[in-house]
Amino acid sequence: MTGLAFCENTLVARFGKPKRDELEKLKEFAAKHQGVEGYLEPRTATFDQSLLLVARGGEWQRVPVADRKRAESFCKKLGIPFYDAGIVGYPERMRGRSKAKPAPEAPTPAELEAWFQAESAAEGD
């Protein structure tokens, strides 16, 4: 498991050796959750490239990474699928997990129609 080039943080240069606690954090997450998948997150203006592990229930764990091939190899060693979030996007099950309350359900077509009819009736008064 050595050689996975994790960033110590986004403000310092990348190091060739991983920090053991970061690797352990990801391994523990994968062991404790079912249906875990790995997503390589692209670098943005505010965040460095990172490896995001997402469980079936929407829980997630993120760690900065310096090398795509090693991140992919890490996921392979854990026996979990690896995806590029810049290509496939993020899994729907993550939505609402980072907020205090889950994202609201979208209204059904019948609920929308009732709302539009109520609005039209109110405007006609």
Accessible surface in RSA format (square Angstrom, percent):
REM  Atomic radii and reference values for relative SASA: ProtOr
REM  Chains: A
REM  Algorithm: Lee & Richards
REM  Probe-radius: 1.40
REM  Slices: 20
REM RES _ NUM      All-atoms   Total-Side   Main-Chain    Non-polar    All polar
REM                ABS   REL    ABS   REL    ABS   REL    ABS   REL    ABS   REL
RES MET A   1    89.98  46.6  55.26  36.6  34.72  82.7  58.28  49.6  31.70  42.0
RES THR A   2   124.98  88.9 104.37 105.8  20.61  49.1  71.61  96.2  53.37  80.7
RES GLY A   3    21.97  27.1   0.00   N/A  21.97  27.1  21.48  58.9   0.49   1.1
RES LEU A   4     7.33   4.1   5.50   3.9   1.83   4.6   5.94   4.2   1.39   3.7
RES ALA A   5     6.91   6.3   6.62  10.2   0.28   0.6   6.62   9.3   0.28   0.7
RES PHE A   6     1.17   0.6   0.00   0.0   1.17   3.0   0.00   0.0   1.17   3.4
RES CYS A   7     0.49   0.4   0.49   0.5   0.00   0.0   0.20   0.5   0.30   0.3
RES GLU A   8    78.37  45.0  65.17  49.3  13.21  31.4   9.05  17.5  69.32  56.6
RES ASN A   9    66.68  46.0  63.34  61.2   3.34   8.0  30.09  72.4  36.59  35.4
RES THR A  10    69.79  49.6  43.52  44.1  26.27  62.6  22.76  30.6  47.04  71.1
RES LEU A  11   161.79  90.1 129.17  92.4  32.63  82.0 133.47  93.7  28.32  76.2
RES VAL A  12    69.52  45.7  51.31  46.5  18.20  43.9  59.36  51.6  10.16  27.6
RES ALA A  13    78.73  72.4  59.50  91.8  19.22  43.7  70.80  99.7   7.93  21.0
RES ARG A  14    95.91  40.3  69.93  35.6  25.99  61.9  23.99  32.8  71.92  43.6
RES PHE A  15   101.92  51.0  97.12  60.2   4.79  12.5 101.39  61.5   0.53   1.5
RES GLY A  16    49.05  60.5   0.00   N/A  49.05  60.5  32.17  88.3  16.88  37.8
RES LYS A  17   164.92  80.5 158.62  97.3   6.30  15.0 102.08  91.9  62.84  66.9
RES PRO A  18    22.46  16.4   6.99   6.4  15.48  56.3   6.99   5.8  15.48  96.2
RES LYS A  19    83.23  40.6  77.71  47.7   5.52  13.1  47.11  42.4  36.12  38.5
RES ARG A  20   184.48  77.5 176.46  90.0   8.02  19.1  65.90  90.1 118.58  71.9
RES ASP A  21    89.39  62.6  79.68  79.3   9.72  23.0  44.71 105.2  44.68  44.6
RES GLU A  22    19.67  11.3  19.67  14.9   0.00   0.0   5.66  11.0  14.01  11.4
RES LEU A  23    11.46   6.4  11.46   8.2   0.00   0.0  11.46   8.0   0.00   0.0
RES GLU A  24    60.34  34.6  60.34  45.7   0.00   0.0  24.60  47.6  35.74  29.2
RES LYS A  25    91.97  44.9  86.20  52.9   5.77  13.7  45.35  40.8  46.62  49.7
RES LEU A  26     0.00   0.0   0.00   0.0   0.00   0.0   0.00   0.0   0.00   0.0
RES LYS A  27    54.86  26.8  51.40  31.5   3.46   8.2  25.32  22.8  29.54  31.5
RES GLU A  28    89.95  51.6  86.88  65.7   3.07   7.3  30.46  58.9  59.48  48.6
RES PHE A  29    17.24   8.6  12.68   7.9   4.56  11.9  16.70  10.1   0.54   1.6
RES ALA A  30    18.76  17.3   6.56  10.1  12.21  27.8   6.77   9.5  12.00  31.8
RES ALA A  31    89.31  82.1  47.47  73.3  41.84  95.2  59.04  83.1  30.27  80.2
RES LYS A  32   157.71  76.9 121.14  74.3  36.58  87.1  82.57  74.3  75.15  80.0
RES HIS A  33    55.86  30.5  43.44  30.2  12.42  31.8  30.38  31.3  25.48  29.6
RES GLN A  34   136.46  76.3 125.90  92.0  10.56  25.1  46.27  98.5  90.19  68.4
RES GLY A  35    31.88  39.3   0.00   N/A  31.88  39.3  18.47  50.7  13.41  30.0
RES VAL A  36     9.02   5.9   1.93   1.7   7.09  17.1   1.93   1.7   7.09  19.2
RES GLU A  37    35.04  20.1  35.04  26.5   0.00   0.0   4.21   8.1  30.83  25.2
RES GLY A  38     0.00   0.0   0.00   N/A   0.00   0.0   0.00   0.0   0.00   0.0
RES TYR A  39    12.73   5.9  12.73   7.2   0.00   0.0   2.04   1.5  10.69  13.2
RES LEU A  40     7.82   4.4   7.71   5.5   0.12   0.3   7.71   5.4   0.12   0.3
RES GLU A  41    12.90   7.4  12.90   9.8   0.00   0.0   6.62  12.8   6.28   5.1
RES PRO A  42    63.76  46.5  55.59  50.7   8.17  29.7  60.64  50.1   3.12  19.4
RES ARG A  43   141.90  59.6 117.33  59.8  24.57  58.5  54.07  73.9  87.83  53.2
RES THR A  44    75.30  53.6  56.59  57.4  18.71  44.6  66.88  89.8   8.42  12.7
RES ALA A  45   113.98 104.8  62.90  97.1  51.07 116.2  75.74 106.7  38.24 101.3
RES THR A  46   105.87  75.3  79.87  81.0  26.01  62.0  74.91 100.6  30.96  46.8
RES PHE A  47   138.57  69.3 134.97  83.6   3.60   9.4 137.71  83.5   0.86   2.5
RES ASP A  48    25.11  17.6  18.54  18.5   6.58  15.5   7.53  17.7  17.58  17.5
RES GLN A  49    33.94  19.0  33.94  24.8   0.00   0.0   1.89   4.0  32.05  24.3
RES SER A  50     6.58   5.6   6.58   8.8   0.00   0.0   3.51   7.5   3.07   4.3
RES LEU A  51     0.00   0.0   0.00   0.0   0.00   0.0   0.00   0.0   0.00   0.0
RES LEU A  52     0.00   0.0   0.00   0.0   0.00   0.0   0.00   0.0   0.00   0.0
RES LEU A  53     0.00   0.0   0.00   0.0   0.00   0.0   0.00   0.0   0.00   0.0
RES VAL A  54     0.00   0.0   0.00   0.0   0.00   0.0   0.00   0.0   0.00   0.0
RES ALA A  55     1.24   1.1   1.24   1.9   0.00   0.0   1.24   1.7   0.00   0.0
RES ARG A  56   148.75  62.5 138.52  70.6  10.23  24.4  64.21  87.8  84.54  51.2
RES GLY A  57    44.85  55.3   0.00   N/A  44.85  55.3  29.45  80.8  15.39  34.5
RES GLY A  58     0.00   0.0   0.00   N/A   0.00   0.0   0.00   0.0   0.00   0.0
RES GLU A  59    55.49  31.9  51.83  39.2   3.66   8.7  24.96  48.3  30.53  24.9
RES TRP A  60    83.94  33.7  64.13  31.0  19.81  46.5  58.68  31.3  25.26  41.0
RES GLN A  61    45.13  25.2  43.71  31.9   1.42   3.4   1.52   3.2  43.61  33.1
RES ARG A  62    98.32  41.3  81.04  41.3  17.29  41.2  32.23  44.0  66.10  40.1
RES VAL A  63     2.21   1.5   2.21   2.0   0.00   0.0   2.21   1.9   0.00   0.0
RES PRO A  64    33.33  24.3  33.33  30.4   0.00   0.0  33.33  27.5   0.00   0.0
RES VAL A  65     0.17   0.1   0.17   0.2   0.00   0.0   0.17   0.1   0.00   0.0
RES ALA A  66    28.83  26.5   6.67  10.3  22.17  50.4   6.79   9.6  22.05  58.4
RES ASP A  67    48.58  34.0  44.91  44.7   3.68   8.7   7.57  17.8  41.02  40.9
RES ARG A  68    98.92  41.5  94.29  48.1   4.63  11.0  43.17  59.0  55.75  33.8
RES LYS A  69   165.04  80.5 158.85  97.5   6.19  14.7 102.83  92.6  62.21  66.3
RES ARG A  70   110.73  46.5 108.60  55.4   2.13   5.1  21.59  29.5  89.14  54.0
RES ALA A  71     0.00   0.0   0.00   0.0   0.00   0.0   0.00   0.0   0.00   0.0
RES GLU A  72    75.26  43.2  74.85  56.6   0.41   1.0  17.28  33.4  57.98  47.3
RES SER A  73    44.81  37.9  41.25  55.0   3.56   8.2  25.85  55.0  18.96  26.6
RES PHE A  74     5.87   2.9   3.04   1.9   2.84   7.4   5.31   3.2   0.57   1.6
RES CYS A  75     0.00   0.0   0.00   0.0   0.00   0.0   0.00   0.0   0.00   0.0
RES LYS A  76   168.74  82.3 151.37  92.9  17.37  41.4  99.78  89.8  68.96  73.5
RES LYS A  77   120.42  58.7  84.58  51.9  35.85  85.3  61.58  55.4  58.85  62.7
RES LEU A  78    46.34  25.8  18.04  12.9  28.31  71.2  22.41  15.7  23.93  64.4
RES GLY A  79    64.86  80.0   0.00   N/A  64.86  80.0  33.92  93.1  30.93  69.3
RES ILE A  80    22.96  13.1  14.05  10.5   8.91  21.5  15.96  11.5   7.00  19.0
RES PRO A  81    62.46  45.5  49.89  45.5  12.57  45.7  61.77  51.0   0.69   4.3
RES PHE A  82    36.12  18.1  11.50   7.1  24.62  64.1  11.50   7.0  24.62  70.5
RES TYR A  83    77.59  36.2  73.08  41.6   4.51  11.7  51.08  38.4  26.51  32.7
RES ASP A  84    28.34  19.8  24.54  24.4   3.79   9.0   3.76   8.8  24.58  24.5
RES ALA A  85     6.45   5.9   0.09   0.1   6.36  14.5   0.30   0.4   6.15  16.3
RES GLY A  86    54.41  67.1   0.00   N/A  54.41  67.1  20.56  56.4  33.85  75.8
RES ILE A  87   141.82  80.7 110.20  82.1  31.62  76.2 113.54  81.8  28.28  76.7
RES VAL A  88    89.13  58.7  52.02  47.1  37.11  89.4  60.06  52.2  29.07  78.8
RES GLY A  89    28.20  34.8   0.00   N/A  28.20  34.8  25.99  71.3   2.21   4.9
RES TYR A  90   107.28  50.1  83.98  47.8  23.29  60.6  70.15  52.7  37.13  45.8
RES PRO A  91    16.94  12.3   3.64   3.3  13.30  48.4  14.97  12.4   1.97  12.2
RES GLU A  92   121.62  69.8 111.45  84.3  10.17  24.2  65.24 126.2  56.38  46.0
RES ARG A  93    78.93  33.1  59.02  30.1  19.91  47.4  40.86  55.8  38.07  23.1
RES MET A  94    30.09  15.6  24.47  16.2   5.62  13.4  24.50  20.8   5.59   7.4
RES ARG A  95   163.71  68.7 139.35  71.0  24.36  58.0  46.85  64.0 116.86  70.8
RES GLY A  96    12.21  15.1   0.00   N/A  12.21  15.1   1.18   3.2  11.03  24.7
RES ARG A  97   116.43  48.9  89.87  45.8  26.57  63.3  20.50  28.0  95.93  58.1
RES SER A  98    88.08  74.4  49.51  66.1  38.57  88.8  32.43  69.1  55.65  78.0
RES LYS A  99   136.82  66.8 117.27  72.0  19.55  46.6  77.77  70.0  59.06  62.9
RES ALA A 100   118.89 109.3  66.25 102.2  52.64 119.7  78.80 111.0  40.09 106.2
RES LYS A 101   157.21  76.7 154.88  95.0   2.33   5.6  99.04  89.1  58.17  62.0
RES PRO A 102   107.01  78.0  97.28  88.7   9.73  35.4  97.72  80.7   9.29  57.7
RES ALA A 103    48.78  44.8  31.13  48.0  17.65  40.2  33.32  46.9  15.46  40.9
RES PRO A 104   126.76  92.4  99.78  91.0  26.99  98.1 109.72  90.6  17.05 105.9
RES GLU A 105   165.76  95.2 140.36 106.2  25.39  60.5  62.27 120.4 103.49  84.5
RES ALA A 106    85.93  79.0  60.91  94.0  25.02  56.9  66.46  93.6  19.47  51.6
RES PRO A 107    74.26  54.1  59.21  54.0  15.05  54.7  62.83  51.9  11.43  71.0
RES THR A 108    68.94  49.0  65.57  66.5   3.37   8.0  65.78  88.4   3.16   4.8
RES PRO A 109   114.71  83.6 107.79  98.3   6.91  25.1 110.60  91.3   4.11  25.5
RES ALA A 110    76.55  70.4  62.12  95.9  14.43  32.8  69.89  98.4   6.66  17.6
RES GLU A 111   100.35  57.6  91.27  69.0   9.08  21.6  42.09  81.4  58.25  47.6
RES LEU A 112    74.42  41.4  74.31  53.2   0.11   0.3  74.42  52.3   0.00   0.0
RES GLU A 113    92.72  53.2  91.90  69.5   0.82   1.9  37.47  72.5  55.25  45.1
RES ALA A 114    58.34  53.6  50.96  78.6   7.38  16.8  53.97  76.0   4.37  11.6
RES TRP A 115   137.89  55.3 132.35  64.1   5.54  13.0 116.19  62.0  21.70  35.2
RES PHE A 116   108.54  54.3 107.17  66.4   1.37   3.6 107.81  65.4   0.72   2.1
RES GLN A 117   109.51  61.2 102.28  74.7   7.24  17.2  37.26  79.3  72.25  54.8
RES ALA A 118    60.73  55.8  48.19  74.4  12.54  28.5  56.03  78.9   4.70  12.5
RES GLU A 119    74.37  42.7  74.29  56.2   0.08   0.2  10.40  20.1  63.96  52.2
RES SER A 120    73.65  62.2  62.86  83.9  10.79  24.9  33.65  71.7  40.00  56.0
RES ALA A 121    64.55  59.4  50.41  77.8  14.14  32.2  62.26  87.7   2.30   6.1
RES ALA A 122    65.98  60.7  46.85  72.3  19.13  43.5  50.11  70.6  15.87  42.0
RES GLU A 123   144.67  83.1 110.39  83.5  34.28  81.6  48.98  94.7  95.69  78.1
RES GLY A 124    68.14  84.0   0.00   N/A  68.14  84.0  36.32  99.7  31.82  71.3
RES ASP A 125   159.66 111.8  94.75  94.3  64.91 153.5  57.77 136.0 101.89 101.6
END  Absolute sums over single chains surface
CHAIN  1 A     8636.9       6860.3       1776.5       4958.7       3678.2
END  Absolute sums over all chains
TOTAL          8636.9       6860.3       1776.5       4958.7       3678.2
